[in-house]
Amino acid sequence: MHRGAARYAAAWIHCHGRAAWKNSRAGISGNRNSADYQKYRFPGVDVSTLRNSTDRFAKQLGRFGNIEIRGRSADVFEIARR
């Protein structure tokens, strides 16, 4: 096996093994990878909160007045010029 291929294979095994380990532990309550803890760390935001923030910045800085924010899913937003 070529040396580069061996390094690639070792890295792939390490990466996927680590991901599998973390996913297996995510179901444990109190674990830092659990869904509840991730919701606590990243509580989420909605479109109106983002709009309020950009409106406040627009007033204070005189910029960002031509920005439109649309929600694409629960955690994904599209921010574009109007």
N, C-alpha and C positions, 0 to 999 in steps of 0.2 A: 504494500500500500504506500502511496506517495505520502510524504511527510505532511503536506498541506491537507490532504484528505483525512489523515489521522487526527490532526488538530481540529478539523471541522467536525468530525464524528464525535470526538471527546467533548467539544463545546456543545454540540447538539444534545448529547446525552445528559450533560450537566444541566443545561437550560430546561429541558423538558422534565427531567427528574425533579428539579427544584420546583417547577410549576405544579407538578403532580403532588408533591409534598405539601405545598402551600394550599392547594385546593382541597386536599384531604383534611387539613386542619381547619379550614375555614368554617366548617360546621360546628366546631367546638365553641360553646358560649364563652365569651370573654377573651377569645383569641383575637389578636390584632388584625387578622384577615377575615373575621366573621362579618357577615352582612350588617349586623346591628352596629358593630363598632365602626364600620366604614360609613354608615349613615350618620353616626355621631360625629365623626371627623369631618365629613363633607355633607353638611345638612341639606344642601340643594338650594336652588334659587329659581325664581320664576321670572317670566318676561317682565312683569310690572316692576319688580325690584331692579332689574337691569335698566329699564327705561328711566326709573326715578334717579338712578345713579348717573346715567348719561345726561339727563336733564340738569342735574345739579352741577356736573362738570361743565356743561355748556354755559350755564349762567356764570360760573366762577371764572372760567378760562376763556370764554368767547369762542370755543371750539366745540366740535362734536354735535353741532346743531342739526346737521344733515345726516344723522345716523338712524337707520331703521333696524329694529331687532325683532326677529321672528323665532318662535320656538319650533324646532323640528322634531324633537322627542323630549322625554322627561329631562335629559341631561345634555341635550345638544341644541345650540342656538345659532342662528345665522345673523351676523352683524354686517350690514352693508350700507353703502351710501344710498340716499333717497334719489 
